[in-house]
């Protein structure tokens, strides 16, 4: 069997975990070989971090994080391989696992204190995007299912997804609201999908295979991360695959 070399080649959660573990080990050894400074990235770290965000559900991320920090050699690589705290996948009781300030200066907490909804860096390229250029990340995943979160979805299946609006400058936002010629028809990109709305989600290009590359969902409910945040959590139902 050909060894997977792209995220799109991975077919099962077990395969993804094995691939990610090998990738992290390779990055760790490379950082030791080049005597990389603590918290300073090396070639390949960005790809490993993107894979961590795409392949694992928050529950799996928490378990993976707990496993790798058992090896103290990973401590100086947390920032570049996983990111800056607070981590949305950790729970309040995980605060004592590591010192947040050792990963990123002036960070007081390792886990999110107010909301476990994804942070902007957690999305990476996401699992899906829509025609309004909003990015989606599947959050819930039945641990009994062997396939990856974006695969083998079925009609009437309910999903919890985090959605991130496209980032614009304030000047561009004003132009979109005014509907100027250069930005006409982009108002939807400034708003979260609303309950009852039907949205077509296109699979991220990094995850595309020869199969179906889009699904259609109906929004059941939504909750913004915090006021004025470009991120929200939605409950959606798959209506077409």
For each residue, the residues with C-beta under 8 A, 3 or more apart:
1:
2: 9
3:
4: 9 10 15 19
5: 9
6: 9 10 206
7: 10 51 54 55 206 207
8: 206 207 208 209
9: 2 4 5 6
10: 4 6 7 15 16 19 55 148
11: 15 147 148 151
12: 15 16 146 147 148
13: 16 17 60 145 146 147 148
14: 17 18 146
15: 4 10 11 12 18 19
16: 10 12 13 19 20 55 56 148
17: 13 14 20 21 55 56 60 64
18: 14 15 21 22
19: 4 10 15 16 22 23 51 55
20: 16 17 23 24 48 51 52 55 56 64
21: 17 18 24 25 64
22: 18 19 25 26
23: 19 20 26 27 44 47 48 51
24: 20 21 27 28 48 68 74 81
25: 21 22 28 29
26: 22 23 29 30 44
27: 23 24 30 31 42 44 45 48 77 81
28: 24 25 31 32 71 73 74 77
29: 25 26 32 33
30: 26 27 33 34 36 42 43 44
31: 27 28 34 36 42 76 77
32: 28 29 35 36 73
33: 29 30
34: 30 31 42
35: 32
36: 30 31 32 40 41 42 76 77
37: 40 76
38: 76
39: 76 79 80 103 104
40: 36 37 80
41: 36 45 46 80
42: 27 30 31 34 36 45 80
43: 30
44: 23 26 27 30 47 48
45: 27 41 42 48 49 77 80 81
46: 41 49 50
47: 23 44 50 51
48: 20 23 24 27 44 45 51 52 81
49: 45 46 52 53 80 81 82 83 124
50: 46 47 53 54 124 125
51: 7 19 20 23 47 48 54 55
52: 20 48 49 55 56 61 64 81 82
53: 49 50 56 61 121 122 123 124 137
54: 7 50 51 124 125 126 127 204 206 207
55: 7 10 16 17 19 20 51 52 148
56: 16 17 20 52 53 60 61 64
57: 60 61 138 139 140 141 149
58: 61 62 88 89 116 139
59: 62 63 89 141 143
60: 13 17 56 57 63 64 141
61: 52 53 56 57 58 64 65 87 89
62: 58 59 65 66 89 90 91 94
63: 59 60 66 67
64: 17 20 21 52 56 60 61 67 68
65: 61 62 68 69 82 87 89 90 97
66: 62 63 69 70 94 97
67: 63 64 70
68: 24 64 65 71 74
69: 65 66 72 74 75 78 97 98
70: 66 67
71: 28 68 74
72: 69 75
73: 28 32 76 77
74: 24 28 68 69 71 77 78 81
75: 69 72 78 98 102
76: 31 36 37 38 39 73
77: 27 28 31 36 45 73 74 80 81
78: 69 74 75 81 82 98 103
79: 39 82 83 84 103 104
80: 39 40 41 42 45 49 77
81: 24 27 45 48 49 52 74 77 78
82: 49 52 65 78 79 87
83: 49 79 87 121 122
84: 79 103 104 107 121
85: 100 103 104 107 109 110 111
86: 90 100 107 109 110 111 112 113
87: 61 65 82 83 90 110 111 112
88: 58 112 115 116 117 118 119 122
89: 58 59 61 62 65 116
90: 62 65 86 87 94 97 110 111 112
91: 62 94 111
92: 95 111 113
93:
94: 62 66 90 91 97 110 111
95: 92 109 110 111
96:
97: 65 66 69 90 94 110
98: 69 75 78 102 103 110
99: 102 103 110
100: 85 86 103 104 107 108 109 110
101: 104 105 106 107 108
102: 75 98 99
103: 39 78 79 84 85 98 99 100 107
104: 39 79 84 85 100 101 107
105: 101
106: 101
107: 84 85 86 100 101 103 104
108: 100 101
109: 85 86 95 100 112 113
110: 85 86 87 90 94 95 97 98 99 100
111: 85 86 87 90 91 92 94 95
112: 86 87 88 90 109 115 116 119
113: 86 92 109
114: 226
115: 88 112 225 226
116: 58 88 89 112
117: 88 162 223 225 231 232 233
118: 88 122 123 137 139 162 164 225 231
119: 88 112 122 231
120: 123 164 230 231
121: 53 83 84 124
122: 53 83 88 118 119 137 162
123: 53 118 120 126 135 137 162 164
124: 49 50 53 54 121
125: 50 54 135 204 205 206
126: 54 123 129 135 136 137 164 204
127: 54 136 137 138 149 150 161 203 204 207
128: 135 136 138 150 161 201 202 203 204 215
129: 126 133 134 135 136 201 202 204
130: 133 134 136 193 199 200 201 202
131: 188 200 202
132: 166 186 188 189
133: 129 130 166 189
134: 129 130 163 164 165 166 189 192 193
135: 123 125 126 128 129 163 164 166
136: 126 127 128 129 130 161 162 163 164 201
137: 53 118 122 123 126 127 161 162 163 164
138: 57 127 128 141 149 150 159 160 161
139: 57 58 118 159 160 161 162 233
140: 57 159 160
141: 57 59 60 138 145 149
142: 145
143: 59
144:
145: 13 141 142 152
146: 12 13 14
147: 11 12 13 151 152
148: 10 11 12 13 16 55 151
149: 57 127 138 141
150: 127 128 138 153 203 204 207
151: 11 147 148
152: 145 147
153: 150 157 159 215 238 241
154: 157 238 241
155: 238 239 240 241
156: 237 238 239
157: 153 154 237 238
158: 220 235 236 237 238
159: 138 139 140 153 217 235 236 237 238
160: 138 139 140 233 234 235
161: 127 128 136 137 138 139 233 234 236
162: 117 118 122 123 136 137 139 231 232 233 234
163: 134 135 136 137 192 193 231 232 233 234
164: 118 120 123 126 134 135 136 137 230 231
165: 134 189 190 191 192 230 231
166: 132 133 134 135 189
167: 230
168: 172 173 176 189 190
169: 172 173
170: 173 174
171: 174 175
172: 168 169 175 176 183
173: 168 169 170 176 177 190
174: 170 171 177 178
175: 171 172 178 180 182 183
176: 168 172 173 179 180 183 186 187 189 190
177: 173 174 187 190
178: 174 175
179: 176 183 184 187
180: 175 176 183 184
181: 184
182: 175
183: 172 175 176 179 180 186
184: 179 180 181
185:
186: 132 176 183 189 190
187: 176 177 179 190 191
188: 131 132 191
189: 132 133 134 165 166 168 176 186
190: 165 168 173 176 177 186 187
191: 165 187 188 194
192: 134 163 165 222 224 232 234
193: 130 134 163 197 199 219 222 234
194: 191 197 219 222
195: 219 220 221 222
196: 218 219
197: 193 194 218 219
198: 216 217 218 219 239
199: 130 193 216 217 218 219 236
200: 130 131 214 215 216
201: 128 129 130 136 214 215 216 217
202: 128 129 130 131 213 214
203: 127 128 150 207 208 212 213 214
204: 54 125 126 127 128 129 150 207 208
205: 125 208
206: 6 7 8 54 125
207: 7 8 54 127 150 203 204
208: 8 203 204 205 213
209: 8 213
210:
211:
212: 203 215 241
213: 202 203 208 209
214: 200 201 202 203
215: 128 153 200 201 212 238 240 241
216: 198 199 200 201 238 239 240 241
217: 159 198 199 201 236 237 238 239
218: 196 197 198 199 236 237 239
219: 193 194 195 196 197 198 199 222 234 235 236
220: 158 195 234 235 236 237
221: 195 234 235
222: 192 193 194 195 219 232 233 234 235
223: 117 232 233
224: 192 227 229 231 232
225: 115 117 118 229 231 232 233
226: 114 115 229
227: 224
228:
229: 224 225 226 232
230: 120 164 165 167
231: 117 118 119 120 162 163 164 165 224 225
232: 117 162 163 192 222 223 224 225 229
233: 117 139 160 161 162 163 222 223 225
234: 160 161 162 163 192 193 219 220 221 222
235: 158 159 160 219 220 221 222
236: 158 159 161 199 217 218 219 220
237: 156 157 158 159 217 218 220
238: 153 154 155 156 157 158 159 215 216 217 241
239: 155 156 198 216 217 218
240: 155 215 216
241: 153 154 155 212 215 216 238
